[in-house]
């Protein structure tokens, strides 16, 4: 029976070791999930920004604050505040969408608007549809020819 007792003790020891490994695996899996979530958050908030250096590597804060230009808050000035003689070098997103609405789907138009976010393209399309500038036929978008002129009416 001593052999049977040894086998039982060894089985008990292995079961306990397996339980410890399972607990450690669960703990590591939860830590990995937290690290992945943290990585996603860091990736989201650090896009386009430079990683900040530690305080010992930075220049003195008083010199940095003195050299930094004053920041503006609020909305940027409207286009009417700009010089009247200046014209835009490129068309805005709304004009691009009107130009592209020649029997294309919304996805094709969004793909053609390089650098524009898809939700901005969708919002501009919705505005054009409400204004009656674009109509949808068979899932494709078509610009409606404008009958108005760009010249102001004389009073």
C-alpha positions in Angstrom: 0.0 0.0 0.0 3.0 2.3 0.3 3.1 2.5 -3.5 -0.6 3.5 -3.6 0.0 6.2 -0.9 3.0 7.6 -2.9 0.9 7.7 -6.1 -1.9 9.5 -4.2 0.5 12.0 -2.7 2.1 12.6 -6.1 -1.3 13.0 -7.7 -2.3 15.5 -5.0 1.0 17.5 -5.5 0.5 17.6 -9.2 -3.1 18.8 -8.8 -2.0 21.6 -6.5 0.8 22.6 -9.0 -1.8 22.6 -11.8 -4.1 24.8 -9.7 -1.3 27.3 -9.1 -0.4 27.3 -12.8 -4.1 27.9 -13.7 -4.3 30.8 -11.2 -1.1 32.3 -12.5 -2.3 31.9 -16.1 -5.6 33.7 -15.2 -3.7 36.5 -13.5 -1.4 36.9 -16.5 -4.3 36.8 -18.9 -6.1 39.6 -17.0 -2.8 41.6 -16.9 -2.4 41.1 -20.6 -5.9 42.4 -21.2 -5.2 45.5 -19.1 -2.0 46.1 -21.0 -3.7 45.8 -24.3 -6.4 48.2 -23.3 -3.8 50.7 -22.0 -1.8 50.3 -25.3 -5.0 51.1 -27.3 -5.7 54.2 -25.1 -2.1 55.4 -25.4 -2.1 54.8 -29.2 -5.4 56.8 -29.5 -4.1 59.8 -27.5 -0.5 59.9 -28.6 -1.4 59.9 -32.4 0.4 62.9 -34.0 1.9 64.1 -30.7 5.5 63.8 -29.7 6.3 61.6 -26.7 7.0 63.9 -23.8 10.5 63.8 -22.2 11.1 63.4 -18.5 11.4 66.5 -16.4 15.1 66.1 -16.0 15.6 66.1 -19.8 13.4 69.2 -20.3 14.6 72.8 -20.3 13.6 74.9 -17.3 9.9 75.5 -17.3 10.2 79.3 -16.8 12.2 79.6 -20.1 9.7 77.4 -21.9 6.7 79.4 -20.7 8.3 82.7 -21.6 9.2 81.6 -25.1 5.9 80.0 -25.9 3.5 82.2 -27.9 0.1 83.0 -26.5 -2.5 80.4 -27.4 -5.8 81.3 -28.8 -9.0 79.9 -27.4 -12.4 79.5 -29.0 -13.4 79.3 -32.6 -11.1 80.5 -35.4 -12.2 83.6 -37.3 -14.8 83.0 -40.0 -14.1 83.3 -43.7 -15.8 86.7 -43.8 -13.1 88.1 -41.5 -10.4 87.2 -44.0 -9.3 89.5 -46.7 -12.0 89.9 -49.4 -9.6 89.6 -52.3 -8.2 86.2 -51.2 -9.5 83.0 -52.8 -9.0 79.5 -51.6 -6.4 77.5 -53.3 -8.3 74.2 -52.9 -12.0 73.5 -52.8 -13.6 72.6 -49.5 -15.0 69.2 -48.7 -18.5 70.1 -49.7 -17.4 71.2 -53.2 -15.3 68.0 -53.6 -18.3 65.9 -52.7 -20.5 67.7 -55.2 -17.9 67.2 -57.9 -17.6 63.5 -57.1 -21.4 62.8 -57.0 -21.5 61.5 -60.5 -23.1 58.0 -60.0 -20.8 56.9 -57.2 -21.7 55.3 -53.9 -21.1 57.0 -50.6 -18.2 54.6 -49.9 -16.6 55.5 -53.2 -16.9 59.2 -52.5 -15.5 58.8 -49.0 -12.5 56.9 -50.4 -11.9 59.5 -53.1 -11.8 62.4 -50.5 -8.3 61.8 -49.3 -7.6 63.1 -45.8 -11.2 63.6 -45.0 -12.7 61.5 -42.2 -15.6 59.3 -43.3 -18.0 60.8 -40.8 -17.3 64.3 -42.2 -18.0 63.0 -45.7 -21.3 61.5 -44.5 -22.3 64.7 -42.8 -21.5 66.8 -45.9 -23.5 64.3 -48.0 -26.5 64.5 -45.6 -26.4 68.3 -45.8 -26.3 68.3 -49.6 -29.2 65.8 -49.6 -31.3 68.0 -47.3 -30.5 71.1 -49.4 -31.5 69.2 -52.6 -28.1 69.4 -54.2 -27.6 65.6 -54.3 -30.1 62.9 -54.9 -29.8 59.2 -54.5 -30.9 56.8 -57.2 -30.3 53.0 -56.9 -27.8 53.5 -54.2 -25.7 55.9 -56.2 -25.4 59.6 -55.6 -25.9 62.2 -58.3 -25.4 66.0 -58.1 -28.4 68.0 -59.3 -27.3 70.8 -61.7 -27.6 74.2 -60.1 -29.9 76.7 -61.7 -28.8 79.6 -59.6 -25.9 81.9 -60.4 -23.0 82.9 -58.2 -23.6 86.6 -58.8 -25.6 88.4 -56.1 -29.0 89.7 -57.1 -29.3 93.4 -57.8 -31.8 95.2 -55.7 
